[in-house]
Amino acid sequence: MPIAIRRFDSGDFAGVEALWNACFPDDPPHNRAAVAIPQKLAFQPDLFWVALLDDRVVGSIMAGYDGHRGWLYSVAVLPGEQRHGLGTQLVRTAEAALQSLGCSKVNLQVRDTNRAVAAFYARLGYAEEPRISMGRRL
Ligand SMILES: CC(C)(COP(=O)(O)OP(=O)(O)OC[C@H]1O[C@@H](n2cnc3c(N)ncnc32)[C@H](O)[C@@H]1OP(=O)(O)O)[C@@H](O)C(=O)NCCC(=O)NCCS
């Protein structure tokens, strides 16, 4: 069965949770599926996709658009399914949806402990920009 990419459905929860646990084992509690998925479903739920192989969740991506910039989050492909173009398809799916909303620029963040993944984004046309990334938990 070919890969299918479609919007997240509540029945995908366990599959996405397992995917994130495999891909982001060191993520802090506020990024866990039990917290992040309900929050996403309450805000721009259409900007959340899963990739399915034989009905099994093997990839995910979340996006957000704030009227000024688009952002990508939780780009993940199950380790056994990586390097087959799936991550690229997920990013292109999210980009197309953001563009259709009027978004002209997409941003994303990569943890400094995960620098190797920058090569993936560079291959997709993303450039490293001279910014200091800052944040504050509310
Ligand atoms: C990043 C990730 C989503 C890429 O998914 P993927 O399905 O393997 O990506 P693709 O097959 O579309 O890769 C396209 C190209 O990107 C580059 N690339 C992908 N992964 C790479 C890696 N780990 N190191 C260097 N280059 C990489 C390659 O040029 C690749 O083409 P090639 O396989 O023909 O050489 C996947 O590695 C992943 O889930 N990683 C763990 C979670 C993570 O770190 N997510 C990003 C958080 S910011």
The ligand as a Gaussian input file, in Angstrom:
#p B3LYP/6-31G(d) Opt

LIG

0 1
 C       14.184000      14.912000       9.701000
 C       13.323000      13.765000       9.200000
 C       11.846000      14.134000       9.351000
 C       13.629000      13.541000       7.708000
 O       12.715000      12.568000       7.208000
 P       13.086000      11.652000       5.956000
 O       11.834000      10.989000       5.513000
 O       14.238000      10.781000       6.271000
 O       13.548000      12.764000       4.898000
 P       13.736000      12.575000       3.314000
 O       13.851000      11.140000       2.957000
 O       12.672000      13.350000       2.625000
 O       15.178000      13.274000       3.095000
 C       15.413000      14.129000       2.007000
 C       16.876000      14.487000       1.992000
 O       17.229000      15.221000       3.170000
 C       18.561000      14.861000       3.578000
 N       18.514000      14.214000       4.891000
 C       17.463000      13.593000       5.481000
 N       17.804000      13.146000       6.710000
 C       19.090000      13.494000       6.900000
 C       20.006000      13.318000       7.967000
 N       19.662000      12.696000       9.099000
 N       21.273000      13.805000       7.826000
 C       21.642000      14.434000       6.687000
 N       20.797000      14.630000       5.633000
 C       19.546000      14.165000       5.736000
 C       19.093000      13.912000       2.513000
 O       19.728000      14.714000       1.521000
 C       17.826000      13.317000       1.967000
 O       17.963000      12.854000       0.654000
 P       18.688000      11.423000       0.353000
 O       18.048000      10.407000       1.276000
 O       18.381000      11.204000      -1.098000
 O       20.136000      11.618000       0.639000
 C       13.645000      12.449000       9.958000
 O       15.050000      12.216000       9.892000
 C       13.230000      12.442000      11.405000
 O       12.069000      12.203000      11.732000
 N       14.165000      12.721000      12.322000
 C       13.891000      12.645000      13.768000
 C       12.975000      13.761000      14.217000
 C       13.575000      15.123000      13.961000
 O       14.707000      15.419000      14.309000
 N       12.743000      16.002000      13.335000
 C       13.136000      17.390000      13.020000
 C       12.924000      18.255000      14.178000
 S       13.442000      19.930000      13.836000

